[in-house]
Amino acid sequence: MLNHTPDTGCDTGVAEFMDTLARLFSKAAQIEREPVDTGDGVLLYTSEIHLIDLAGRFPEDSMSSIALRLGITRGAVSQTVKKLEEKGYLERYNGEGDNKTIYLRLTDAGKKAFAWHEAYHSLVNGRLIQVIASLKKEDRQNALNIFLTLEKIFEDCPELRRNVSEMFV
């Protein structure tokens, strides 16, 4: 998306900014693709870690509620839960007197993976917060404005893709 900057007559700083954004997104995507070992020799993928995280933080949520929180289908959650059950991180159970609603419970291995995830984010987020807090208030606000503008542009991308596709029909 960002790797093709049209010649707009802008200074090279704009191109450098765009290249840096593209590189950051690429690095973030790479981090998300890499499975992790939370200490027991089993590789967990990002989707699995995120499901463990939500099951740990919201034990009262049903699988349907977790699907909503993740922004994915119940079927996708069900597939990931099945993998995590096979790996020994989660177990399903029904609420008392309710055979329809399915809840998730972390096993001991799941609790360990949950703690690993919290520790990891504590370290990463701590570094980010330290850098952000060191910025001048005005610089933080400018960065926030850029991020909010980028968010809106990215929200518009599906429609823009459809529009461009229609031009090629």
C-alpha positions, 0 to 999 in steps of 0.5 A: 500500500505504501510502497508505491509513492507517486511523484507528487513534487514533494520533498524527499522527506515525504518519500522517506516518511512513507518508506519508514511507515511501510517498513514499520508495517512490514516489521509488525506483520512479521512479528505477528506471523512468527510463532512463539514458544512460551516456555514449554516447547510448543509453538503458538501462533498470534491468533492462538496467543490472542485467544489465550489472552482474551480467555484469561482476561475475560473468563466470563465471556462466551466463545461468541463474545470472544469472537466479537472482541477479536472481530472474527467469526465464531467458526474461526474462534472454534477452530483456534480453540480446537487447536489450543485444546489439542495443545493443552492450553484451553478447555471448553465448558458449558455454563451451569444449567446452560448447554448452549453457551460455551465458555473457555477455561485456561489450563495450567499451560494456558495460564503460563502462556497468558502470563508470558503474553502479559510479561511480553507486552509489559516490556514492549509497552513499557518501552513504547510508553517511555519513548512517547512520554519523553516527547513534547506534548505538541509532538505527541499531539501531532503524531496522534493526528497523523495516526488518526488520519492514517486510520481513516485512510485505511478504513477507506481502503476497501471502498477504494479497492472496489472503485479501482477494480470497477475501473478495470472491468 
